[in-house]
């Protein structure tokens, strides 16, 4: 049996400002560093064999602080844009709450959470799924099947798509599912790649604000 650990990056400088970040390469805020360290503390009992992260520094920094807490900075680490956050296209850099006021609650929620709601010059959750899951199947699942404990530090939407796949969440229900900043999901996976159990550690009580 292997462990698959999913961690959303901590609060970034743009999260604090309520700005849509997407592919913009923004660093962690001091609060995000503390959240990353807390995530590391929550998995002290699990030895990590290999880690994967996105091409964006807020996820890479989160991974660094998690592994530093665990004194495991020397493990193999692979980064890929396949694990990047959703591109918010023309919404990138705009204040979320101003966009909500301008376009209304329904459109705001569609752009933010829906499965296949197009954003001008951006991605849908469905297109994120179409890059995350092939990467998982090709690069991450084989490590799990071989018995290695795997850590993925990534983003709210890239992790939502992976959890959608792992937990078989339908297209409608995924709209109401959110991974909090610094939140940790731990899966037990057998030698066939099947999920035996899932638990949430370091659960974030206040969601919906990021």
KOLKOL-209532 format. One record per residue: residue number from 1; residue in three letters; x, y, z of N, C-alpha, C in turn. Coordinates in steps of 0.001 Angstrom, whole numbers, plus 500000, padded with zeros to 6 digits. Layout:
(node NUM; ala; (X; Y; Z); (X; Y; Z); (X; Y; Z))
...
end
This chain:
(node 1; unk; (500838; 498799; 500000); (500000; 500000; 500000); (500872; 501250; 500000))
(node 2; unk; (500470; 502257; 499244); (501205; 503511; 499159); (500317; 504665; 499602))
(node 3; unk; (500945; 505782; 499929); (500235; 507003; 500293); (500375; 508018; 499157))
(node 4; unk; (499265; 508639; 498807); (499258; 509777; 497903); (498808; 510983; 498704))
(node 5; unk; (499660; 511991; 498792); (499380; 513178; 499591); (499234; 514372; 498661))
(node 6; unk; (498112; 515060; 498758); (497841; 516238; 497945); (497799; 517462; 498853))
(node 7; unk; (498576; 518488; 498508); (498616; 519711; 499309); (498427; 520916; 498389))
(node 8; unk; (497439; 521728; 498710); (497296; 522993; 497990); (498276; 524009; 498583))
(node 9; unk; (498879; 524802; 497708); (499833; 525805; 498174); (499196; 526732; 499208))
(node 10; unk; (500045; 527351; 500015); (499565; 528307; 501003); (499179; 529635; 500360))
(node 11; unk; (498712; 530544; 501176); (498260; 531859; 500716); (499374; 532599; 499987))
(node 12; unk; (499066; 533044; 498780); (500048; 533806; 498002); (499813; 535306; 498189))
(node 13; unk; (500739; 536094; 497644); (500600; 537546; 497745); (499336; 538038; 497042))
(node 14; unk; (498941; 537380; 495953); (497717; 537777; 495253); (496477; 537211; 495912))
(node 15; unk; (496580; 536056; 496571); (495441; 535559; 497354); (495034; 536591; 498400))
(node 16; unk; (496026; 537183; 499043); (495736; 538168; 500086); (495010; 539394; 499523))
(node 17; unk; (495266; 539703; 498259); (494651; 540865; 497627); (493340; 540532; 496916))
(node 18; unk; (492975; 539232; 496899); (491750; 538820; 496243); (491827; 538870; 494722))
(node 19; unk; (493038; 538686; 494171); (493224; 538762; 492731); (493269; 537378; 492110))
(node 20; unk; (492676; 537221; 490929); (492785; 535977; 490187); (494214; 535823; 489693))
(node 21; unk; (494815; 534696; 490012); (496241; 534510; 489753); (496502; 533642; 488532))
(node 22; unk; (495903; 532447; 488495); (496103; 531570; 487347); (497557; 531235; 487107))
(node 23; unk; (498037; 531535; 485903); (499409; 531200; 485527); (500422; 532268; 485929))
(node 24; unk; (499981; 533386; 486500); (500932; 534401; 486944); (501759; 533831; 488092))
(node 25; unk; (503073; 534024; 488028); (503979; 533341; 488959); (504211; 534190; 490205))
(node 26; unk; (503293; 534071; 491147); (503298; 534880; 492370); (503828; 534062; 493543))
(node 27; unk; (504608; 534713; 494402); (505209; 534033; 495550); (504224; 533895; 496711))
(node 28; unk; (504578; 533030; 497653); (503812; 532900; 498882); (503929; 534160; 499733))
(node 29; unk; (502845; 534497; 500397); (502869; 535522; 501436); (503404; 534886; 502722))
(node 30; unk; (503831; 535692; 503700); (504272; 535113; 504977); (503249; 534147; 505580))
(node 31; unk; (501959; 534476; 505469); (500917; 533569; 505958); (500978; 532236; 505229))
(node 32; unk; (501231; 532261; 503922); (501316; 531040; 503132); (502486; 530162; 503534))
(node 33; unk; (503588; 530793; 503928); (504742; 530025; 504406); (504371; 529272; 505680))
(node 34; unk; (503671; 529948; 506585); (503245; 529290; 507822); (502251; 528166; 507539))
(node 35; unk; (501362; 528373; 506567); (500408; 527323; 506195); (501130; 526114; 505615))
(node 36; unk; (502158; 526360; 504815); (502938; 525255; 504250); (503649; 524474; 505346))
(node 37; unk; (504208; 525176; 506298); (504883; 524495; 507417); (503883; 523679; 508236))
(node 38; unk; (502686; 524234; 508437); (501653; 523494; 509174); (501238; 522239; 508415))
(node 39; unk; (501175; 522350; 507086); (500856; 521169; 506277); (501927; 520103; 506457))
(node 40; unk; (503183; 520536; 506478); (504271; 519590; 506713); (504171; 518913; 508067))
(node 41; unk; (503830; 519693; 509081); (503666; 519121; 510426); (502564; 518069; 510444))
(node 42; unk; (501514; 518271; 509642); (500372; 517357; 509666); (500694; 515991; 509052))
(node 43; unk; (501801; 515905; 508307); (502178; 514615; 507688); (503563; 514160; 508158))
(node 44; unk; (503932; 514564; 509353); (505231; 514153; 509905); (505369; 512634; 509974))
(node 45; unk; (504246; 511945; 510107); (504272; 510501; 510289); (504427; 509734; 508984))
(node 46; unk; (504423; 510437; 507863); (504479; 509757; 506562); (505808; 510061; 505879))
(node 47; unk; (506576; 509045; 505574); (507822; 509220; 504816); (507479; 509409; 503344))
(node 48; unk; (508041; 510440; 502726); (507802; 510730; 501318); (508956; 510171; 500480))
(node 49; unk; (508621; 509475; 499405); (509644; 508912; 498522); (509920; 509791; 497305))
(node 50; unk; (508894; 510441; 496804); (509047; 511266; 495604); (507961; 512348; 495623))
(node 51; unk; (508278; 513501; 495043); (507320; 514611; 495061); (507158; 515199; 493661))
(node 52; unk; (505962; 515727; 493430); (505638; 516375; 492163); (505034; 517739; 492471))
(node 53; unk; (505300; 518707; 491609); (504740; 520031; 491792); (504571; 520700; 490441))
(node 54; unk; (503975; 521874; 490459); (503734; 522592; 489210); (504968; 523391; 488814))
(node 55; unk; (504832; 524168; 487751); (505923; 525034; 487301); (505871; 526408; 487957))
(node 56; unk; (504950; 526609; 488913); (504736; 527912; 489521); (505331; 527963; 490932))
(node 57; unk; (505943; 529097; 491267); (506740; 529165; 492492); (505925; 529016; 493766))
(node 58; unk; (504657; 529414; 493795); (503901; 529292; 495038); (503705; 527829; 495427))
(node 59; unk; (503559; 526946; 494428); (503473; 525508; 494711); (504848; 524949; 495062))
(node 60; unk; (505879; 525391; 494340); (507231; 524909; 494605); (507719; 525343; 495980))
(node 61; unk; (507394; 526578; 496364); (507767; 527049; 497697); (507046; 526256; 498776))
(node 62; unk; (505765; 525991; 498554); (505003; 525183; 499506); (505654; 523824; 499691))
(node 63; unk; (506004; 523190; 498587); (506670; 521886; 498663); (507965; 521988; 499457))
(node 64; unk; (508739; 523045; 499201); (510015; 523208; 499915); (509795; 523269; 501426))
(node 65; unk; (508843; 524093; 501862); (508622; 524245; 503302); (508059; 522972; 503929))
(node 66; unk; (507214; 522271; 503198); (506685; 520990; 503700); (507828; 520003; 503905))
(node 67; unk; (508687; 519869; 502910); (509785; 518906; 503000); (510836; 519339; 504013))
(node 68; unk; (511015; 520651; 504166); (511976; 521148; 505150); (511527; 520777; 506560))
(node 69; unk; (510244; 520938; 506848); (509710; 520550; 508153); (509957; 519070; 508414))
(node 70; unk; (509845; 518267; 507357); (510017; 516818; 507489); (511478; 516369; 507336))
(node 71; unk; (512379; 517334; 507102); (513796; 517026; 506886); (513984; 516030; 505739))
(node 72; unk; (513253; 516288; 504622); (513314; 515405; 503465); (513578; 516172; 502161))
(node 73; unk; (514387; 517200; 502225); (514651; 518019; 501048); (515461; 517301; 499967))
(node 74; unk; (515992; 516137; 500305); (516862; 515434; 499351); (516116; 514420; 498474))
(node 75; unk; (514795; 514353; 498555); (514067; 513364; 497754); (513942; 513844; 496305))
(node 76; unk; (513674; 512934; 495356); (513453; 513348; 493966); (512210; 514225; 493836))
(node 77; unk; (512348; 515336; 493100); (511240; 516269; 492881); (511095; 516519; 491388))
(node 78; unk; (509862; 516431; 490900); (509579; 516665; 489491); (508547; 517784; 489379))
(node 79; unk; (508816; 518751; 488512); (507859; 519843; 488301); (507358; 519810; 486864))
(node 80; unk; (506098; 520158; 486691); (505492; 520155; 485365); (504375; 521183; 485285))
(node 81; unk; (504298; 521864; 484146); (503196; 522793; 483906); (501863; 522065; 483789))
(node 82; unk; (501885; 520756; 483612); (500643; 519982; 483573); (499874; 520095; 484889))
(node 83; unk; (500583; 520423; 485975); (499966; 520540; 487295); (499669; 521995; 487665))
(node 84; unk; (499853; 522904; 486711); (499599; 524325; 486982); (498136; 524600; 487325))
(node 85; unk; (497933; 525763; 487944); (496587; 526271; 488191); (495872; 526517; 486867))
(node 86; unk; (494556; 526622; 486930); (493771; 526993; 485761); (494170; 528387; 485284))
(node 87; unk; (494289; 528553; 483974); (494498; 529887; 483421); (493184; 530661; 483476))
(node 88; unk; (493225; 531845; 484076); (492027; 532676; 484166); (491939; 533697; 483033))
(node 89; unk; (492817; 533581; 482039); (492698; 534384; 480838); (492528; 535864; 481120))
(node 90; unk; (491460; 536462; 480566); (491228; 537895; 480689); (490884; 538327; 482113))
(node 91; unk; (490559; 537373; 482987); (490270; 537708; 484390); (491534; 537814; 485237))
(node 92; unk; (492662; 537350; 484722); (493910; 537315; 485483); (494286; 538712; 485974))
(node 93; unk; (494588; 538808; 487258); (494991; 540071; 487856); (493839; 540947; 488313))
(node 94; unk; (492600; 540545; 487980); (491446; 541334; 488394); (490998; 540916; 489791))
(node 95; unk; (490397; 541852; 490512); (489893; 541566; 491848); (488621; 540729; 491750))
(node 96; unk; (488595; 539609; 492452); (487465; 538679; 492357); (486149; 539323; 492791))
(node 97; unk; (486203; 540110; 493829); (484961; 540644; 494392); (484418; 541789; 493523))
(node 98; unk; (485321; 542505; 492852); (484867; 543515; 491893); (484230; 542858; 490668))
(node 99; unk; (484815; 541731; 490231); (484238; 540974; 489111); (482867; 540432; 489497))
(node 100; unk; (482760; 539941; 490722); (481474; 539425; 491205); (480417; 540522; 491202))
(node 101; unk; (480791; 541720; 491658); (479850; 542836; 491690); (479448; 543270; 490281))
(node 102; unk; (480387; 543175; 489344); (480121; 543628; 487975); (479259; 542638; 487194))
(node 103; unk; (479540; 541338; 487349); (478899; 540333; 486505); (477825; 539519; 487217))
(node 104; unk; (477755; 539606; 488540); (476732; 538893; 489290); (477210; 537560; 489844))
(node 105; unk; (476490; 537104; 490862); (476857; 535880; 491587); (476907; 534660; 490681))
(node 106; unk; (475919; 534502; 489795); (475840; 533294; 488968); (477020; 533186; 488015))
(node 107; unk; (477337; 534251; 487295); (478456; 534216; 486363); (479779; 534063; 487110))
(node 108; unk; (479882; 534727; 488232); (481083; 534632; 489069); (481348; 533185; 489476))
(node 109; unk; (480307; 532511; 489948); (480472; 531124; 490376); (480798; 530215; 489203))
(node 110; unk; (480204; 530462; 488043); (480512; 529659; 486858); (481989; 529774; 486501))
(node 111; unk; (482492; 531001; 486421); (483902; 531195; 486079); (484827; 530580; 487122))
(node 112; unk; (484387; 530615; 488359); (485257; 530196; 489453); (485245; 528689; 489688))
(node 113; unk; (484082; 528051; 489567); (483956; 526674; 490041); (483406; 525679; 489014))
(node 114; unk; (482740; 526171; 487948); (482017; 525260; 487056); (482961; 524338; 486291))
(node 115; unk; (482417; 523224; 485839); (483170; 522206; 485130); (483593; 522669; 483741))
(node 116; unk; (482704; 523330; 483033); (483029; 523647; 481638); (482495; 525026; 481231))
(node 117; unk; (482753; 526025; 482057); (482330; 527393; 481760); (483517; 528168; 481189))
(node 118; unk; (483484; 528522; 479912); (484638; 529187; 479280); (484929; 530552; 479897))
(node 119; unk; (486209; 530829; 480072); (486699; 532143; 480456); (487389; 532724; 479228))
(node 120; unk; (487118; 533967; 478831); (487785; 534530; 477654); (489304; 534394; 477724))
(node 121; unk; (489872; 533703; 476738); (491324; 533478; 476640); (491894; 532668; 477811))
(node 122; unk; (491022; 531924; 478514); (491476; 531114; 479641); (491051; 529662; 479506))
(node 123; unk; (491126; 528928; 480598); (490798; 527505; 480627); (489501; 527266; 481390))
(node 124; unk; (488910; 526121; 481156); (487837; 525610; 482001); (488423; 524553; 482923))
(node 125; unk; (487650; 524144; 483915); (488104; 523040; 484769); (488270; 521773; 483936))
(node 126; unk; (487435; 521604; 482938); (487523; 520432; 482064); (488863; 520392; 481320))
(node 127; unk; (489329; 521534; 480835); (490611; 521521; 480129); (491780; 521307; 481093))
(node 128; unk; (491637; 521763; 482330); (492662; 521465; 483336); (492709; 519958; 483589))
(node 129; unk; (491542; 519346; 483728); (491431; 517889; 483899); (492149; 517154; 482763))
(node 130; unk; (492001; 517673; 481554); (492559; 516999; 480382); (494076; 517078; 480308))
(node 131; unk; (494702; 517911; 481128); (496167; 517887; 481213); (496671; 517247; 482504))
(node 132; unk; (495888; 517381; 483590); (496319; 516822; 484872); (496242; 515299; 484883))
(node 133; unk; (495111; 514734; 484431); (494915; 513288; 484568); (495884; 512471; 483707))
(node 134; unk; (496129; 512831; 482446); (497157; 512094; 481700); (498530; 512139; 482385))
(node 135; unk; (498878; 513287; 482964); (500159; 513382; 483677); (500163; 512461; 484890))
(node 136; unk; (499058; 512444; 485629); (498949; 511549; 486788); (499101; 510093; 486368))
(node 137; unk; (498395; 509692; 485328); (498424; 508293; 484895); (499800; 507874; 484385))
(node 138; unk; (500484; 508795; 483721); (501783; 508447; 483121); (502939; 508536; 484105))
(node 139; unk; (502921; 509531; 484986); (504102; 509798; 485808); (503925; 509506; 487294))
(node 140; unk; (502728; 509652; 487814); (502524; 509547; 489258); (501986; 508185; 489670))
(node 141; unk; (500983; 507706; 488959); (500390; 506410; 489305); (501409; 505275; 489303))
(node 142; unk; (502340; 505202; 488328); (503334; 504109; 488374); (504165; 504108; 489651))
(node 143; unk; (504481; 505284; 490172); (505231; 505346; 491431); (504394; 504803; 492584))
(node 144; unk; (503116; 505128; 492595); (502221; 504623; 493643); (502077; 503108; 493561))
(node 145; unk; (501899; 502601; 492349); (501734; 501157; 492157); (502991; 500405; 492610))
(node 146; unk; (504145; 501051; 492466); (505399; 500416; 492890); (505606; 500495; 494402))
(node 147; unk; (504664; 501140; 495110); (504731; 501193; 496565); (505341; 502452; 497145))
(node 148; unk; (505610; 503442; 496307); (506222; 504677; 496792); (505159; 505639; 497321))
(node 149; unk; (505505; 506331; 498395); (504645; 507387; 498909); (504927; 508667; 498125))
(node 150; unk; (503867; 509259; 497570); (503999; 510386; 496652); (503317; 511620; 497234))
(node 151; unk; (504013; 512757; 497141); (503463; 514042; 497549); (503295; 514932; 496322))
(node 152; unk; (502121; 515529; 496174); (501876; 516503; 495118); (501524; 517837; 495776))
(node 153; unk; (502323; 518861; 495484); (502012; 520220; 495921); (501579; 521001; 494691))
(node 154; unk; (500338; 521430; 494680); (499821; 522079; 493475); (498789; 523140; 493853))
(node 155; unk; (497725; 523253; 493062); (496814; 524390; 493128); (495370; 523944; 493330))
(node 156; unk; (494520; 524911; 493687); (493130; 524589; 493963); (492444; 523856; 492842))
(node 157; unk; (492596; 524339; 491619); (491873; 523721; 490509); (492552; 522477; 489957))
(node 158; unk; (493879; 522448; 489909); (494531; 521224; 489436); (494279; 520081; 490416))
(node 159; unk; (494242; 520389; 491714); (493931; 519340; 492696); (492457; 518960; 492670))
(node 160; unk; (491574; 519917; 492401); (490147; 519577; 492261); (489940; 518558; 491143))
(node 161; unk; (490629; 518734; 490025); (490459; 517793; 488917); (490980; 516411; 489290))
(node 162; unk; (492102; 516364; 490003); (492648; 515069; 490395); (491730; 514381; 491403))
(node 163; unk; (491202; 515130; 492350); (490275; 514553; 493322); (488982; 514125; 492640))
(node 164; unk; (488546; 514883; 491644); (487373; 514483; 490857); (487590; 513102; 490258))
(node 165; unk; (488782; 512885; 489706); (489121; 511591; 489102); (489219; 510496; 490175))
(node 166; unk; (489959; 510776; 491235); (490202; 509756; 492265); (488912; 509348; 492983))
(node 167; unk; (488044; 510321; 493258); (486828; 510068; 494029); (485596; 509894; 493148))
(node 168; unk; (485806; 509942; 491844); (484706; 509764; 490882); (483565; 510743; 491153))
(node 169; unk; (483915; 512014; 491284); (482929; 513073; 491517); (482344; 513492; 490175))
(node 170; unk; (481042; 513629; 490089); (480434; 513974; 488799); (480611; 515458; 488474))
(node 171; unk; (480279; 515813; 487231); (480532; 517162; 486730); (479774; 518228; 487517))
(node 172; unk; (478605; 517884; 488025); (477809; 518854; 488780); (478350; 519028; 490203))
(node 173; unk; (478648; 517933; 490860); (479075; 518006; 492261); (480440; 518656; 492424))
(node 174; unk; (481294; 518574; 491405); (482623; 519162; 491528); (482528; 520682; 491649))
(node 175; unk; (481415; 521264; 491177); (481245; 522717; 491273); (481160; 523186; 492724))
(node 176; unk; (480766; 522299; 493620); (480623; 522663; 495030); (481766; 522147; 495892))
(node 177; unk; (482801; 521639; 495240); (483942; 521081; 495981); (485118; 522043; 495917))
(node 178; unk; (485743; 522259; 497045); (486858; 523207; 497118); (487965; 522640; 497988))
(node 179; unk; (489204; 522907; 497617); (490367; 522558; 498429); (490897; 523855; 499035))
(node 180; unk; (490972; 523924; 500350); (491424; 525143; 501008); (492929; 525347; 500895))
(node 181; unk; (493347; 526594; 501030); (494775; 526911; 501005); (495491; 526187; 502143))
(node 182; unk; (496543; 525446; 501795); (497300; 524704; 502784); (496655; 523406; 503238))
(node 183; unk; (495539; 523045; 502624); (494831; 521832; 503036); (495534; 520582; 502511))
(node 184; unk; (495380; 519487; 503246); (496104; 518248; 502953); (495128; 517078; 502820))
(node 185; unk; (495223; 516352; 501711); (494439; 515135; 501489); (495405; 513963; 501415))
(node 186; unk; (495098; 512890; 502152); (495946; 511701; 502166); (495122; 510498; 501714))
(node 187; unk; (495580; 509853; 500642); (494931; 508660; 500095); (495791; 507436; 500344))
(node 188; unk; (495143; 506333; 500711); (495790; 505018; 500716); (495465; 504334; 499396))
(node 189; unk; (496503; 503890; 498688); (496323; 503317; 497357); (497004; 501957; 497288))
(node 190; unk; (496285; 500958; 496757); (496845; 499608; 496706); (497699; 499406; 495461))
(node 191; unk; (498227; 498199; 495313); (499166; 497908; 494229); (498506; 497883; 492854))
(node 192; unk; (497177; 497952; 492810); (496452; 498054; 491542); (496062; 499497; 491219))
(node 193; unk; (496457; 500424; 492101); (496111; 501822; 491899); (494739; 502197; 492405))
(node 194; unk; (494087; 501279; 493132); (492747; 501534; 493651); (492818; 502235; 495012))
(node 195; unk; (491868; 503106; 495258); (491835; 503866; 496511); (491186; 503038; 497611))
(node 196; unk; (491876; 502957; 498737); (491361; 502234; 499887); (490753; 503163; 500927))
(node 197; unk; (491295; 504372; 501013); (490847; 505292; 502055); (491294; 506710; 501708))
(node 198; unk; (490552; 507709; 502231); (490968; 509099; 502103); (490708; 509824; 503401))
(node 199; unk; (491646; 510639; 503825); (491439; 511485; 504999); (491948; 512888; 504701))
(node 200; unk; (491341; 513851; 505369); (491760; 515243; 505229); (492483; 515646; 506505))
(node 201; unk; (493706; 516159; 506332); (494474; 516667; 507457); (494669; 518176; 507276))
(node 202; unk; (494893; 518854; 508391); (495120; 520300; 508314); (493954; 520976; 507602))
(node 203; unk; (492744; 520509; 507898); (491564; 521000; 507181); (491333; 522481; 507449))
(node 204; unk; (491022; 523191; 506383); (490783; 524627; 506469); (489295; 524870; 506691))
(node 205; unk; (488975; 525534; 507784); (487569; 525739; 508133); (486932; 526809; 507255))
(node 206; unk; (487680; 527872; 506985); (487120; 529004; 506228); (487494; 528867; 504764))
(node 207; unk; (486508; 528497; 503947); (486725; 528413; 502511); (485821; 529439; 501831))
(node 208; unk; (485931; 529502; 500521); (485068; 530388; 499775); (485566; 531822; 499716))
(node 209; unk; (486687; 532101; 500359); (487218; 533467; 500367); (488440; 533604; 499465))
(node 210; unk; (488876; 532522; 498857); (490104; 532562; 498067); (489828; 532103; 496660))
end
